[in-house]
Amino acid sequence: MSNMEAEVYITGVGLTKIHEHWNKSIKHLAFEAIDQCLKELNYKRPDVIVVSNALGSFLQNQNSLSGLIAENISLIDIPNLKVEVGELSGAAALNVAYSFIKSGMYKNVLLVGVEKTSDKLPIEYNTAIASFLDNEYFTYNGITPSALYAIVYKLYMKKFGVKQEHIAQFASHDHKMAMNVDHSQYKFPLPVEKILSSPILADPIRLFESYPVSDGAAAIMLSSKDQVENKDYAVKLDYVSLSTDKSLLYRDDFLYFKSLHSSFERLKLASKIENKDIDFIEIHDSYTIASPLILESMGYTERGKGYVLLIEGQHEKDGVLPMNTHGGLKARGHPIGATAIYQVIEATLQLREKARNQVPNPEIGLVHSMSNIADQSALILLKR
């Protein structure tokens, strides 16, 4: 096998509980996750450190974060770099780490995603989040990501005649899944009635249909095949597929995630799998309305029917397509630059058969990440 075909494995994982960590710095959170990850590997030394962080330059006034994190864990004489692509930061950083090993450049890459969003007032946090959009066009005119999702939500209900309670159930599902998960932020049930009576965030989106303010850090070690010591714990990172689209304003169809569809078609072609081969999925459900659109864009249901599998119970751990088995963005939490790394760890736990809501005999898991309204999409395929 040539270096160009090197196989990539996840050999160690570590994460912090997602919470509003008032008493911990961004470096402290990263240290906890990295220490836990390296402990699984008897503190094996990585060849390079890749950091994913989306908002540190806004919320902590901190650039050069990868160097600070490396110094804080006493790994100062190896290369380090930070990746930022909005909400897609974690998946983009993973793609960099994956490519490092795939190319044969490095054997062991330590990847850490970290975000601390609770440091600022809500208005400051919302301004930072809005920076993921075109500042001159959207933010200057007071248009936020939630406002754009609200437009999509109204269009979806009107076009397909779908009731809001059908879509709100995705948040209930996430909360049910998170209840027994140690690292999840919100470990309590959330009935649909409570969601629909919560305050309006951006009409028709209710507060409990949106992701929370979350702090957290997650770390994984990616290794080449010859570095795998514990074969029972190693999970193969089989393929990473990324695609982009125009911003929502310029699309012909507001209710279809073209970048996600393209990513999925590319992944299926490269890995020779079909929808039915995937045993579970982790999706980037920042707002409830994103969930049916994701499932429809991937071809799991026909247009306007993205909620049907949920109502049928097919997203439970023993259903046809178990989904967000650790609570998703709504209940596990959404520490922006760390979210995709949490998703990959949760998929790894499923494939190790060490998950709390364990899917029976999983062989293939799929992680989905995106920024804004699928302006950019990523899919990460993992195999036992």
PEBELPE-V234505 format. One line per field, one symbol per residue. phi: phi as a letter, one per 30 degrees, with the letter a starting at -180 (. if undefined). burial: I if it has 16 or more other ideal C-beta (glycine too) atoms within 10 Angstrom, else O. A space follows every 10 residues. Layout:
phi: ???
burial: ???
//
This chain:
phi: .dedcedcbc cabaacddac ddcbdddddd eedddddddd chhedddacc ccacbedddc hbchdddddd ddchbccbdb accbbhdded ddddddddde dedidbcbcc cbcbabcddc dedddddddd ddcdddcdde cicceddddd ddeddddddc icdddddddd ddeeddddec cedddccbdb deedddcddd daecddedcc dcdbclbbbb ccbdedcdcc ddcdbdddab bbabbddeec ddbdcbcddd ededdddddd chbbedddda bccdcdbedd dddddddcid bdeibdcddd ddidcddcdd bebhdcjidd cdjbdedced deeddddddd ddibddcddd hdcbbbccba chchebbbbb cbbd
burial: OOOOOIOIII IIIIIIOIIO IOOIOIIOII IIIIOIIIOI IOOIOIIIII IIIIIIIIII OIOOIIOIII OIIOIOOOOI OIIIIIIIII IIIIIIIIOI IIOOOIIIII IIIIIIIIII OOOOIOOIII OIIOOOOIIO OOIIIIIIII IIIOOIIOOI OIOIOIIIII IIIIIIIIIO IOIIIIOOOI OIOOIOOIOO IIOIIIOIII IIIIIIIIII IIIIOOIOOO OOIIIIIIII IIIOIOOIOO IOOOIIIIII IIIIOOIIOO OOIOOOOIII IIIIIIIIII IIIIIIIIOI IOOIIIIOII OOOIIIIOOO IIIIIIIIII IIIIIIIIII IIIIIIIIII IIOOIIIIIO OIOIIIIIII IIIIIIIIII IIII
//
